[in-house]
Amino acid sequence: MANIVLSSLVLIALLHLCGGYKILVVFPVSSKSHNILGAGYVKHLLDAGHEVTFATPFPTNKTTDKYREVDLSKHIEFFDKTVGKTINLKAILNKETKPQVLGMLTQFVDMMWSMLEIENVVNFLGDPTQEFDAVIVEWLVTDAFAGIASLFNCPLIWSSSVEPHWLVLQLVHEPSNPSFNPNVFSTTSSKLPPYTFFERVTNLFSMAAFKAVIYFYLQPKETAMYEKFYKPLFAKRGRQLPPYEEVLYNGTFLLTNSHTSLSQPISVPPNVKEIGGYHIDPNTKPLPKNLQKIMDEAKHGVIYFSMGSNAKSKDWPESLKKEFMEVFGGLKQTVLWKFEEQLPNLPKNVHILEWAPQQSILAHPNMRLFITHGGLLSTTETVYFGVPTIVIPYGADQHVNALRAVNKGYAKMVDLSYEMAGEMKAAIEEMLTSTKYSEKVKELSKLFHDRPVPPGKELVHWVEHVVHTRGAPHLRSPALLLPWYQKMYFDLLALVVVALYVIKVVLKLLFRKGSAIVSITKKKTN
Ligand SMILES: *[C@@H]1O[C@H](CO)[C@@H](O)[C@H](O)[C@H]1NC(C)=O
């Protein structure tokens, strides 16, 4: 007995000496919500005793001997000027932005690749003393960062900030079947299957079109950039550049920021796990004293209004500010409005918060309603805490999230426009009088929490599993071993077509001979 205790003590001490694994987390998208998702990985892995390096456009500069950062902030301005511009509240209200999908994609892909030119990044990747046990990369449209894991010669773990859709699934498995899996980029994705004939066809064609863009346009472009950027880095380590295709499909695991209570069941291989909600702190932080008091004293409940971090209050038109204020002022409920500027003549029941601890607010028992832009993090948090919503989507994936919430039955949607105040008033009244929305969201919240382990624990488990099994080859999908035409039995189809053709030709010959014989015998009898 003493022996066992002693040896386990030694083992624990050894583990501490080793300091866990060395993990690199790369979340390159210059948007606060993506950064929150990256920071979620960092927190859980640090808490589990690992050493983490975080490549992020939003560095905290609070590094320790266990936590380091690679600063990608050079790209924030660039992002705001390009992709960020298309999700600007004012521009959308004035109908100035027209989504140009291909142009935006190209810009985005170029921007992501050019991150590999940032001096810090070049120095970091070019330093042959850097070593990691695993690299976690957020996938968004581009494959630019897949090569980092190959460079460090360690397993690559993909992270998807949304559900396991076909574009990420094809990296570790195969694209999902569009007849019953929605295409993330189409509005069908807000609907649950079964789909109508038209919806199935739309799914298929939008997927095919996107695939064509990837295959004929993006992939050749990215292959060229891969060679340009990674060749010298591999050379520095005295290694040959592996082929791009090999690097791209070498991912060992995919963790997704999703849960079926928010989307729908999707069939995936065993190396894909949904960990939606991992960014939420299970120990909700206490509210600041003044806010706690306001919420405790709200006899009729609290309405919380926030349009997320990208919709700045400076972009709100004056007329809308005034009309919203009137709508809120006419309510019995206490309204917390997250806004970066104080407004004049504030009604008594309305409080402006320049900074809002959203999770702690949503957790308060007096919460009645959340008015939100429908970003995925806010959507996840509202289901986590069981608060019904009114959604005003204005860009990115928000429309799909909003439609889903409406279809699930816990939300109403209000279209963004200069005339939205009246619609908003009616929606608030409906949400406050009917109990069906809050009943529904509480039911979904139960589903969300009903898991064998909390998502943060699951995250750590699979990252560790990947490292100590050197890339979890036993979980790898066999679908990656064969080309698409074999998977779809096109080779069989080709065989059948050839066989039918041969049969046709043979029959024709026989028939000709037959008829020749017949005609000869006919002639003879004549
Ligand atoms: C493929 O992944 C394994 C581990 O998962 C890694 O050791 C290897 O370097 C990777 N190969 C390439 C070409 O990326």
The ligand as an SDF file (V2000), in Angstrom:
LIG
                    3D

 14 14  0  0  0  0  0  0  0  0999 V2000
    0.9930   14.4860  -39.8990 C   0  0  0  0  0  0  0  0  0  0  0  0
    0.6040   14.3550  -38.5410 O   0  0  0  0  0  0  0  0  0  0  0  0
    1.5270   13.7220  -37.7000 C   0  0  0  0  0  0  0  0  0  0  0  0
    0.9620   13.5400  -36.3200 C   0  0  0  0  0  0  0  0  0  0  0  0
   -0.3960   13.6650  -36.2490 O   0  0  0  0  0  0  0  0  0  0  0  0
    2.8100   14.5330  -37.6530 C   0  0  0  0  0  0  0  0  0  0  0  0
    3.7430   13.9120  -36.8150 O   0  0  0  0  0  0  0  0  0  0  0  0
    3.3390   14.7020  -39.0690 C   0  0  0  0  0  0  0  0  0  0  0  0
    4.4380   15.5560  -39.0440 O   0  0  0  0  0  0  0  0  0  0  0  0
    2.2930   15.2750  -39.9860 C   0  0  0  0  0  0  0  0  0  0  0  0
    2.7590   15.2840  -41.3530 N   0  0  0  0  0  0  0  0  0  0  0  0
    2.6240   16.3080  -42.1710 C   0  0  0  0  0  0  0  0  0  0  0  0
    3.1500   16.1800  -43.5470 C   0  0  0  0  0  0  0  0  0  0  0  0
    2.0840   17.3260  -41.8290 O   0  0  0  0  0  0  0  0  0  0  0  0
  1  2  1  0
  1 10  1  0
  2  3  1  0
  3  4  1  0
  3  6  1  0
  4  5  1  0
  6  7  1  0
  6  8  1  0
  8  9  1  0
  8 10  1  0
 10 11  1  0
 11 12  1  0
 12 13  1  0
 12 14  2  0
M  END
$$$$
